[in-house]
C-alpha cells in the first residue's frame, strides 16, 4: 500500500509492474516473492484488483490509504 501512496495512485488507477518492482526490491530486498505475496494479500483484502499491466487500486484500498494518512 505504501507504493500506491508514494506514487500517488488513486482509486481505479493501475500501478504498473515496471514501476512496482523497483519499489518492492528497494524496500523489501530480503523477500524473494514479495510481489506475489503482496498481490495475493492485497487482493484478498479487497485493496487491489490484478490487471494485465499491474495492480489496480480499488476504492476500498484508496480509502485505506486516506485513513492511514489521516485524511
Backbone as a chain_set.jsonl record, in Angstrom:
{"seq": "XXXXXXXXXXXXXXXXXXXXXXXXXXXXXXXXXXXXXXXXXXXXXXXXXXXXXXXXXXXXXXXXXXXXXXX", "coords": {"N": [[0.828, -1.19, 0.0], [2.042, 1.14, 0.631], [3.536, 1.712, -1.635], [1.58, 2.473, -3.493], [0.647, 4.774, -2.236], [2.999, 6.376, -2.106], [3.48, 6.765, -4.816], [1.292, 8.146, -5.595], [-1.098, 6.986, -6.526], [-4.476, 6.755, -7.454], [-7.892, 5.733, -6.695], [-9.028, 3.261, -8.901], [-6.968, 3.64, -10.657], [-4.032, 2.188, -12.183], [-1.146, 0.696, -10.908], [1.663, 0.148, -12.527], [3.468, -2.862, -13.203], [6.264, -2.544, -13.956], [6.855, -0.209, -12.548], [6.276, -0.91, -9.975], [7.954, -3.112, -9.245], [10.727, -2.131, -8.858], [10.323, -0.528, -6.568], [9.475, -2.419, -4.644], [11.742, -4.07, -4.552], [13.629, -2.309, -3.546], [12.598, -1.597, -1.018], [11.988, -4.009, 0.213], [14.168, -6.004, 0.167], [14.917, -8.5, 1.17], [12.941, -10.335, 0.788], [12.012, -12.844, -1.309], [9.729, -13.47, -2.944], [8.087, -11.202, -2.714], [6.405, -9.542, -4.236], [4.451, -11.269, -5.319], [3.306, -12.333, -2.976], [2.404, -9.984, -1.727], [0.575, -9.07, -3.63], [-1.37, -11.145, -3.547], [-2.24, -10.939, -0.873], [-3.203, -8.253, -0.746], [-5.209, -8.321, -2.69], [-6.931, -10.194, -1.569], [-7.803, -8.77, 0.656], [-9.248, -6.881, -0.628], [-8.153, -4.518, -1.516], [-6.788, -4.171, -3.913], [-7.082, -4.963, -7.419], [-5.993, -7.407, -9.633], [-4.529, -6.504, -12.716], [-3.84, -6.681, -16.233], [-1.534, -5.13, -16.787], [-0.598, -4.383, -14.315], [-1.332, -3.564, -10.913], [-4.54, -2.654, -9.93], [-5.78, -0.084, -7.973], [-8.351, -0.301, -5.683], [-11.474, 1.26, -4.651], [-11.804, 0.733, -1.955], [-9.152, 0.225, -1.185], [-8.041, 2.744, -1.721], [-9.419, 4.335, 0.125], [-8.397, 3.223, 2.449], [-5.74, 4.055, 2.316], [-6.121, 6.82, 2.504], [-7.185, 6.959, 5.096], [-5.016, 6.076, 6.562], [-3.283, 8.163, 6.114], [-4.508, 10.086, 7.531], [-6.558, 11.596, 6.48]], "CA": [[0.0, 0.0, 0.0], [2.944, 2.298, 0.646], [3.919, 2.018, -3.019], [0.469, 3.227, -4.092], [0.645, 6.082, -1.59], [4.193, 7.102, -2.541], [3.387, 7.098, -6.238], [0.102, 8.967, -5.822], [-2.107, 6.252, -7.28], [-5.828, 6.974, -6.95], [-8.825, 4.633, -6.934], [-9.28, 2.978, -10.305], [-5.716, 3.736, -11.418], [-3.194, 0.994, -12.134], [0.286, 0.819, -10.654], [2.264, -0.796, -13.469], [4.508, -3.728, -12.648], [7.624, -1.977, -14.065], [7.017, 0.808, -11.503], [6.144, -1.568, -8.682], [9.097, -3.983, -8.947], [11.862, -1.438, -8.223], [9.917, -0.1, -5.232], [9.498, -3.591, -3.768], [13.127, -4.513, -4.395], [14.322, -1.327, -2.71], [12.067, -1.582, 0.335], [11.869, -5.362, 0.769], [15.16, -6.807, -0.555], [15.101, -9.834, 1.753], [11.834, -11.216, 0.454], [12.145, -13.312, -2.681], [8.463, -13.405, -3.677], [7.284, -10.176, -2.046], [5.362, -9.042, -5.145], [3.382, -12.267, -5.395], [2.642, -12.392, -1.673], [1.699, -8.72, -1.52], [-0.571, -9.058, -4.537], [-2.38, -12.056, -3.015], [-2.779, -10.377, 0.366], [-3.976, -7.042, -1.026], [-6.413, -8.713, -3.43], [-7.806, -10.853, -0.6], [-8.364, -7.702, 1.488], [-10.082, -6.026, -1.475], [-7.47, -3.254, -1.758], [-6.361, -4.1, -5.311], [-7.507, -5.974, -8.378], [-4.954, -7.624, -10.633], [-4.783, -6.045, -14.08], [-2.765, -7.209, -17.087], [-0.322, -4.314, -16.753], [-0.173, -4.09, -12.955], [-2.358, -3.712, -9.885], [-5.465, -1.532, -9.883], [-6.193, 0.273, -6.622], [-9.803, -0.223, -5.555], [-11.982, 2.329, -3.791], [-11.511, 0.295, -0.584], [-7.729, 0.472, -0.983], [-7.816, 4.191, -1.697], [-9.918, 4.827, 1.416], [-7.452, 2.766, 3.479], [-4.586, 4.954, 2.234], [-6.532, 8.107, 3.052], [-7.314, 6.804, 6.546], [-3.646, 5.984, 7.109], [-2.694, 9.49, 6.01], [-5.251, 10.991, 8.399], [-7.436, 12.476, 5.696]], "C": [[0.872, 1.253, 0.0], [3.373, 2.69, -0.765], [2.831, 2.838, -3.705], [0.442, 4.645, -3.537], [1.808, 6.931, -2.088], [4.076, 7.59, -3.975], [2.107, 7.84, -6.59], [-0.973, 8.291, -6.655], [-3.471, 6.475, -6.63], [-6.709, 5.788, -7.298], [-9.103, 4.49, -8.424], [-8.047, 3.067, -11.189], [-4.894, 2.467, -11.209], [-1.751, 1.385, -11.856], [0.952, -0.263, -11.487], [3.374, -1.594, -12.806], [5.921, -3.152, -12.802], [7.9, -0.865, -13.045], [7.012, 0.18, -10.111], [7.378, -2.376, -8.303], [10.267, -3.247, -8.299], [11.542, -0.975, -6.796], [10.019, -1.27, -4.252], [10.919, -4.068, -3.518], [13.904, -3.582, -3.478], [13.887, -1.429, -1.246], [11.991, -2.956, 1.005], [12.876, -6.304, 0.105], [15.319, -8.242, -0.041], [14.04, -10.844, 1.309], [11.84, -11.558, -1.026], [10.866, -13.097, -3.494], [7.532, -12.342, -3.104], [6.158, -9.675, -2.949], [4.182, -9.998, -5.181], [2.595, -12.311, -4.087], [1.842, -11.127, -1.396], [0.45, -8.661, -2.387], [-1.697, -9.947, -4.007], [-3.043, -11.48, -1.767], [-3.68, -9.174, 0.086], [-5.254, -7.346, -1.787], [-7.425, -9.361, -2.477], [-8.509, -9.82, 0.287], [-9.274, -6.763, 0.699], [-9.451, -4.683, -1.799], [-7.052, -3.07, -3.215], [-7.067, -5.18, -6.119], [-6.369, -6.155, -9.361], [-5.428, -7.132, -12.004], [-3.636, -6.561, -14.936], [-1.451, -6.439, -16.96], [0.183, -4.002, -15.351], [-1.283, -4.365, -11.959], [-3.217, -2.459, -9.842], [-5.899, -1.312, -8.44], [-7.71, 0.415, -6.592], [-10.193, 0.977, -4.688], [-11.689, 2.006, -2.332], [-10.039, 0.562, -0.26], [-7.406, 1.948, -0.878], [-8.272, 4.782, -0.362], [-8.993, 4.412, 2.555], [-6.214, 3.658, 3.493], [-4.932, 6.302, 2.836], [-6.652, 8.05, 4.578], [-5.947, 6.763, 7.209], [-2.987, 7.363, 7.122], [-3.434, 10.518, 6.867], [-6.154, 11.955, 7.673], [-8.887, 12.177, 5.958]], "O": [[0.497, 2.287, -0.553], [3.552, 3.874, -1.054], [3.132, 3.793, -4.421], [0.239, 5.604, -4.281], [1.613, 8.09, -2.455], [4.518, 8.69, -4.307], [1.863, 8.132, -7.76], [-1.682, 8.955, -7.411], [-3.606, 6.394, -5.409], [-6.325, 4.936, -8.099], [-9.379, 5.47, -9.116], [-8.069, 2.624, -12.338], [-5.037, 1.769, -10.205], [-1.206, 2.29, -12.488], [0.824, -1.45, -11.19], [4.117, -1.085, -11.967], [6.716, -3.256, -11.868], [9.058, -0.609, -12.714], [7.66, 0.677, -9.19], [7.809, -2.33, -7.15], [10.764, -3.703, -7.27], [12.404, -1.03, -5.919], [10.58, -1.13, -3.165], [11.264, -4.43, -2.393], [14.754, -4.036, -2.711], [14.719, -1.353, -0.342], [11.937, -3.047, 2.231], [12.471, -7.315, -0.469], [15.814, -9.103, -0.768], [14.226, -12.054, 1.44], [11.693, -10.687, -1.883], [10.924, -12.593, -4.615], [6.323, -12.555, -3.018], [5.059, -9.408, -2.462], [3.033, -9.569, -5.081], [1.364, -12.326, -4.096], [0.724, -11.196, -0.885], [-0.613, -8.247, -1.924], [-2.859, -9.54, -4.018], [-4.265, -11.532, -1.625], [-4.787, -9.085, 0.616], [-6.278, -6.7, -1.56], [-8.625, -9.107, -2.57], [-9.681, -9.986, 0.626], [-9.986, -5.946, 1.284], [-10.132, -3.791, -2.306], [-6.97, -1.941, -3.7], [-7.574, -6.165, -5.58], [-5.831, -5.174, -9.874], [-6.581, -7.328, -12.387], [-2.562, -6.851, -14.41], [-0.375, -7.035, -17.02], [1.26, -3.427, -15.193], [-2.078, -5.288, -12.139], [-2.705, -1.345, -9.731], [-6.335, -2.246, -7.766], [-8.285, 1.162, -7.384], [-9.34, 1.621, -4.076], [-11.362, 2.902, -1.552], [-9.72, 1.068, 0.816], [-6.596, 2.358, -0.047], [-7.589, 5.63, 0.211], [-8.82, 5.158, 3.519], [-5.695, 3.982, 4.561], [-4.142, 6.871, 3.59], [-6.261, 8.991, 5.268], [-5.743, 7.339, 8.277], [-2.225, 7.686, 8.034], [-3.038, 11.682, 6.924], [-6.479, 13.021, 8.196], [-9.764, 12.822, 5.383]]}, "num_chains": 1, "name": "protein.A"}
